[in-house]
């Protein structure tokens, strides 16, 4: 559809130019000057070529404008751009500035080369710019020549062809696992998400400019679910295991405190940490993981946990929402945040003592099942 629109616009412009040229011929004919047959034959139908159809202010004097209709979108775009340049108007200030610019400083690129450079923003048939993606795997160690050959001997960042003698000058990006030229790689350093989540490795590695910008942009975003990516990280890191336990308690505590009208001051303390740490389980950002490694996050979570449990223990409204273990019938109130001694039924979410709970024998689930069976049984009493 776009190509068809461009073709239509081009034909309209050609028609206008053809009408203007015919108008000139009619005027000259009325004055008594006639063209020869060879001259008139050049105007039969649509002219195939025209020499020097350019404006003096277009910056492309002397360039031929090929008006031949072509099915190539690129050729159509170039012809339209040249034609549009004829109708561009400049202000007086712009004209003065143009006169002040030395001729030797003006660009010598023609329109085709200019479009070719701009097209690098969207790639070409043999190269496309890197995509913004989160990589969760560590790239294996492969010889430089093999990686560059897989890249078709071009820079991944800008698509510049690389000769064999310059391969050693390319710079490796540990995040993308590719080689870049010195324009696309400034020896920036960053921690790699895959190395953190797989090996708890927070060392900084060299990354290209694109990867550095990408990692900086997602640094504060909670997009890493540790339970889905690598559950074994909790066993590899004691810090992560402690944070997980505290996070689970705060997760249940926050739900309870939101139902208490007397817990406004306690809920304000939760704002000291990002909301996803107390509202979602196992969800972290790169910034959270770095703070866990440095020991900065756990003390803050512990302080919030301490003040929250203190409120629940002394609040009558919160105490009224506790559970009683139906196995032992103890007067000890149970809450979901008491992960050390409380076990929740996965079906009805009722709390029991861990020592008392029997899988598949939840009293509440049995009552619900019996009530459902009774309601489905047809009544023998006549209505």
Secondary structure as UniProt FT lines:
FT   HELIX           2..30
FT   TURN            31..32
FT   HELIX           37..41
FT   TURN            42..43
FT   TURN            51..52
FT   TURN            56..57
FT   TURN            61..62
FT   HELIX           73..85
FT   TURN            86..87
FT   HELIX           92..100
FT   HELIX           103..105
FT   HELIX           111..118
FT   HELIX           119..121
FT   HELIX           144..150
FT   TURN            151..152
FT   TURN            156..158
FT   HELIX           164..169
FT   STRAND          171..173
FT   TURN            174..177
FT   STRAND          178..180
FT   TURN            182..184
FT   STRAND          188..191
FT   HELIX           193..199
FT   STRAND          204..207
FT   HELIX           209..217
FT   TURN            218..220
FT   STRAND          224..225
FT   HELIX           226..229
FT   TURN            231..232
FT   HELIX           233..236
FT   HELIX           238..258
FT   TURN            261..262
FT   HELIX           264..269
FT   HELIX           270..272
FT   HELIX           276..279
FT   STRAND          283..284
FT   HELIX           286..294
FT   HELIX           297..314
FT   HELIX           316..319
FT   TURN            320..321
FT   STRAND          323..324
FT   TURN            326..328
FT   STRAND          333..334
FT   TURN            336..337
FT   TURN            339..341
FT   STRAND          342..344
FT   TURN            346..348
FT   STRAND          351..353
FT   TURN            354..356
FT   TURN            359..360
FT   HELIX           363..376
//
